[in-house]
Structures are given as structure tokens and as C-alpha cells.
Amino acid sequence: MNQTFTVTGMTCGHCEASVKRALLQLDPGAQVQIDRSQNRVEVSGSQQSREALAAAIREEGYDVAA
């Protein structure tokens, strides 16, 4: 399943790495692509719910648009 999130607050490579790490800890089999300039996080192949993935991003301190 492919899911796209609009995530604000990512300002550097460390931010990207934090978001990616959080998502992969939740679902190690997922593929995560981040386009910081577009505030876009794409998750494919995840078996987790959209809400669980968004919660993992929020736990890292970033805002996720609905």
C-alpha cells in the first residue's frame, strides 16, 4: 500500500533521517522516500495503518497534515 504524507518542520538531512528511522522502526519492510523541499513523505509496502505511520512521524516532533 502506498501512502503519502505532508510533513512540515523537516529542515535538514537529520530531520529526514529521523522521520525515516521512525517509520522503519514501525515497519522494517516499508520503503520510505522523502522530498523535504515538497514536505512530502511517501511510504510504500507498509502493513501499518495510516494513523500509526502518522503517529510515528508526530512522535519525532513533526506536523503531519490530514
Backbone torsions as a table, in degrees:
resi	resn	phi	psi	omega
1	MET	NA	133.6	177.7
2	ASN	-100.1	134.2	178.5
3	GLN	-135.5	137.9	179.0
4	THR	-118.9	133.6	-179.9
5	PHE	-121.3	144.0	169.7
6	THR	-97.1	115.6	-174.3
7	VAL	-120.7	122.1	178.4
8	THR	-106.5	153.0	178.9
9	GLY	105.6	-8.1	177.6
10	MET	-80.3	116.6	-175.3
11	THR	-117.4	-7.6	-175.9
12	CYS	-154.9	176.8	178.4
13	GLY	-62.2	-33.5	178.0
14	HIS	-64.2	-39.0	177.0
15	CYS	-60.7	-47.4	178.4
16	GLU	-57.7	-45.7	-178.5
17	ALA	-62.9	-38.1	179.5
18	SER	-64.4	-44.5	179.4
19	VAL	-64.7	-46.1	-179.2
20	LYS	-62.2	-44.1	-180.0
21	ARG	-61.5	-42.8	-179.5
22	ALA	-63.0	-42.3	179.9
23	LEU	-67.7	-39.5	-179.7
24	LEU	-73.1	-27.6	174.4
25	GLN	-67.0	-36.3	178.9
26	LEU	-71.9	-39.6	-177.7
27	ASP	-144.5	88.8	-176.2
28	PRO	-58.7	-22.0	-178.8
29	GLY	-86.7	-4.6	-177.7
30	ALA	-75.4	156.3	171.8
31	GLN	-109.8	130.3	-175.4
32	VAL	-121.5	127.9	174.4
33	GLN	-124.6	133.7	-177.3
34	ILE	-124.1	131.3	173.0
35	ASP	-118.7	91.9	-175.0
36	ARG	-60.8	-37.4	-177.9
37	SER	-65.5	-24.8	178.8
38	GLN	-103.5	2.5	-176.8
39	ASN	56.3	36.3	-174.3
40	ARG	-114.6	133.4	173.1
41	VAL	-124.5	122.4	178.8
42	GLU	-112.5	130.4	179.8
43	VAL	-121.7	123.6	177.8
44	SER	-125.4	150.3	177.9
45	GLY	77.9	9.5	-177.9
46	SER	-83.3	141.8	175.6
47	GLN	-96.2	0.5	-178.7
48	GLN	-86.2	155.1	177.9
49	SER	-71.8	158.8	177.1
50	ARG	-58.1	-40.8	-179.1
51	GLU	-63.3	-40.5	180.0
52	ALA	-66.6	-41.2	178.6
53	LEU	-65.5	-44.1	178.5
54	ALA	-62.2	-40.1	179.0
55	ALA	-62.4	-38.9	178.9
56	ALA	-63.5	-38.5	178.0
57	ILE	-68.1	-44.4	179.8
58	ARG	-62.6	-35.7	178.5
59	GLU	-61.4	-24.4	177.0
60	GLU	-83.0	-5.4	175.4
61	GLY	100.2	16.5	-178.4
62	TYR	-110.9	151.5	179.5
63	ASP	-89.1	137.0	178.3
64	VAL	-117.9	120.6	177.7
65	ALA	-72.8	148.5	-179.2
66	ALA	-66.9	NA	NA
